[in-house]
Amino acid sequence: MPKFIVERNIPGADTLTRDDLRDISAKSNSVVDGLGVPYVWHHTYAAGDKLYCVHEAESADVIYRHAKEGGFPADLVAEIKNTFGPDTATNAA
């Protein structure tokens, strides 16, 4: 299943409280459970006025459906084609 990065513009995203994060997580989990298709939410980063989420789904359309049903913005959905980091420089593929 492809992985996607989802960018959500949410003013004050980096100041969401633990309670806010719990409520958002519960809503997202509920929507995932009701989609009826394979879907995995891996994790989310809060930075400034944005959330960056990593999700796995059959297509970007399913990601947008999750966002719509959950009432979450999905300002950008892009398929992740590769991941790399510092070790990539010394580990030839």
BAMARTI-963025 format. One record per residue (C-alpha): residue number from 1; x, y, z; chain. Coordinates in nm, 2 decimals, padded with zeros to 4 digits, always signed. Layout:
REM residues N
{NUM {X Y Z} 'A'}
...
***
This chain:
REM residues 93
{1 {+00.00 +00.00 +00.00} 'A'}
{2 {+00.14 +00.34 -00.09} 'A'}
{3 {+00.24 +00.59 +00.19} 'A'}
{4 {+00.14 +00.95 +00.17} 'A'}
{5 {+00.24 +01.28 +00.34} 'A'}
{6 {-00.06 +01.49 +00.43} 'A'}
{7 {-00.02 +01.86 +00.50} 'A'}
{8 {-00.30 +02.02 +00.71} 'A'}
{9 {-00.31 +02.40 +00.76} 'A'}
{10 {-00.44 +02.45 +01.12} 'A'}
{11 {-00.36 +02.78 +01.28} 'A'}
{12 {-00.19 +02.72 +01.62} 'A'}
{13 {-00.13 +02.35 +01.54} 'A'}
{14 {+00.19 +02.35 +01.75} 'A'}
{15 {+00.00 +02.47 +02.05} 'A'}
{16 {-00.27 +02.20 +02.06} 'A'}
{17 {-00.31 +02.06 +02.41} 'A'}
{18 {-00.29 +01.69 +02.51} 'A'}
{19 {-00.67 +01.69 +02.53} 'A'}
{20 {-00.69 +01.84 +02.18} 'A'}
{21 {-00.45 +01.58 +02.04} 'A'}
{22 {-00.65 +01.30 +02.22} 'A'}
{23 {-00.98 +01.42 +02.07} 'A'}
{24 {-00.83 +01.46 +01.72} 'A'}
{25 {-00.67 +01.11 +01.74} 'A'}
{26 {-01.00 +00.95 +01.86} 'A'}
{27 {-01.19 +01.12 +01.57} 'A'}
{28 {-00.93 +01.00 +01.32} 'A'}
{29 {-00.93 +00.65 +01.45} 'A'}
{30 {-01.31 +00.64 +01.44} 'A'}
{31 {-01.31 +00.75 +01.08} 'A'}
{32 {-01.04 +00.50 +00.99} 'A'}
{33 {-01.25 +00.22 +01.15} 'A'}
{34 {-01.55 +00.32 +00.94} 'A'}
{35 {-01.38 +00.35 +00.60} 'A'}
{36 {-01.41 -00.01 +00.52} 'A'}
{37 {-01.08 -00.02 +00.32} 'A'}
{38 {-00.72 -00.08 +00.43} 'A'}
{39 {-00.59 +00.24 +00.60} 'A'}
{40 {-00.30 +00.31 +00.84} 'A'}
{41 {-00.23 +00.63 +01.01} 'A'}
{42 {+00.14 +00.61 +01.12} 'A'}
{43 {+00.21 +00.94 +01.29} 'A'}
{44 {+00.17 +01.32 +01.28} 'A'}
{45 {+00.41 +01.61 +01.33} 'A'}
{46 {+00.29 +01.95 +01.46} 'A'}
{47 {+00.50 +02.24 +01.34} 'A'}
{48 {+00.39 +02.60 +01.34} 'A'}
{49 {+00.05 +02.63 +01.18} 'A'}
{50 {+00.06 +02.29 +01.01} 'A'}
{51 {+00.02 +01.92 +01.08} 'A'}
{52 {+00.22 +01.68 +00.87} 'A'}
{53 {+00.07 +01.33 +00.88} 'A'}
{54 {+00.20 +01.00 +00.73} 'A'}
{55 {-00.08 +00.77 +00.62} 'A'}
{56 {-00.10 +00.45 +00.42} 'A'}
{57 {-00.39 +00.39 +00.19} 'A'}
{58 {-00.48 +00.25 -00.15} 'A'}
{59 {-00.49 +00.60 -00.31} 'A'}
{60 {-00.49 +00.97 -00.24} 'A'}
{61 {-00.87 +00.97 -00.29} 'A'}
{62 {-00.90 +00.75 +00.02} 'A'}
{63 {-00.69 +01.00 +00.22} 'A'}
{64 {-00.92 +01.29 +00.10} 'A'}
{65 {-01.22 +01.08 +00.21} 'A'}
{66 {-01.07 +01.03 +00.55} 'A'}
{67 {-01.02 +01.40 +00.58} 'A'}
{68 {-01.37 +01.49 +00.46} 'A'}
{69 {-01.54 +01.24 +00.69} 'A'}
{70 {-01.33 +01.35 +00.99} 'A'}
{71 {-01.37 +01.72 +00.92} 'A'}
{72 {-00.99 +01.76 +00.88} 'A'}
{73 {-00.83 +01.98 +00.62} 'A'}
{74 {-00.61 +01.80 +00.37} 'A'}
{75 {-00.44 +02.09 +00.19} 'A'}
{76 {-00.18 +01.86 +00.02} 'A'}
{77 {-00.17 +01.49 -00.02} 'A'}
{78 {+00.15 +01.35 -00.19} 'A'}
{79 {+00.27 +01.00 -00.23} 'A'}
{80 {+00.60 +00.93 -00.06} 'A'}
{81 {+00.83 +00.77 -00.32} 'A'}
{82 {+01.14 +00.74 -00.11} 'A'}
{83 {+01.27 +00.80 +00.24} 'A'}
{84 {+01.63 +00.88 +00.33} 'A'}
{85 {+01.85 +01.02 +00.61} 'A'}
{86 {+02.21 +01.06 +00.72} 'A'}
{87 {+02.28 +00.69 +00.69} 'A'}
{88 {+02.18 +00.69 +00.32} 'A'}
{89 {+02.52 +00.86 +00.24} 'A'}
{90 {+02.71 +00.55 +00.35} 'A'}
{91 {+02.47 +00.27 +00.27} 'A'}
{92 {+02.45 +00.21 -00.11} 'A'}
{93 {+02.13 +00.07 -00.23} 'A'}
***
